[in-house]
Amino acid sequence: MYLLHLIKLVLLYVYLLKMTFVNDNLPTSVLLELKVGNEITDGNHSGIIKNIEISETDEYLMFLFHLESSHIVVKKLKQVC
């Protein structure tokens, strides 16, 4: 029983290593490297990216990641120098 539990934990760990955690604090360069087919999560929603939309305003860049059954929105404030 202990060995089965250990195997499940190892498989979960390997699965999470493949997944990218996204949020507003993630560097823009990392967000721009994400591609259709990558696995992402924001802690609430997770899945494989089916489509990516990037829009820009004066204040921020918005990344909209369409997943299989939901979507994740990440807003990056523009740096003002």
ChimeraX attribute file (.defattr): number of C-alpha atoms within 10 A of each C-alpha:
attribute: neighborCount
match mode: 1-to-1
recipient: residues
	/A:1	5
	/A:2	7
	/A:3	8
	/A:4	9
	/A:5	9
	/A:6	11
	/A:7	11
	/A:8	12
	/A:9	12
	/A:10	12
	/A:11	11
	/A:12	11
	/A:13	11
	/A:14	11
	/A:15	11
	/A:16	14
	/A:17	10
	/A:18	11
	/A:19	15
	/A:20	16
	/A:21	14
	/A:22	18
	/A:23	16
	/A:24	15
	/A:25	10
	/A:26	13
	/A:27	11
	/A:28	16
	/A:29	8
	/A:30	10
	/A:31	16
	/A:32	11
	/A:33	8
	/A:34	15
	/A:35	14
	/A:36	13
	/A:37	12
	/A:38	15
	/A:39	19
	/A:40	21
	/A:41	19
	/A:42	16
	/A:43	9
	/A:44	6
	/A:45	12
	/A:46	20
	/A:47	20
	/A:48	19
	/A:49	22
	/A:50	16
	/A:51	14
	/A:52	16
	/A:53	10
	/A:54	13
	/A:55	10
	/A:56	12
	/A:57	9
	/A:58	7
	/A:59	12
	/A:60	14
	/A:61	16
	/A:62	17
	/A:63	20
	/A:64	17
	/A:65	23
	/A:66	18
	/A:67	22
	/A:68	12
	/A:69	10
	/A:70	12
	/A:71	18
	/A:72	20
	/A:73	15
	/A:74	20
	/A:75	19
	/A:76	18
	/A:77	15
	/A:78	13
	/A:79	7
	/A:80	5
	/A:81	3
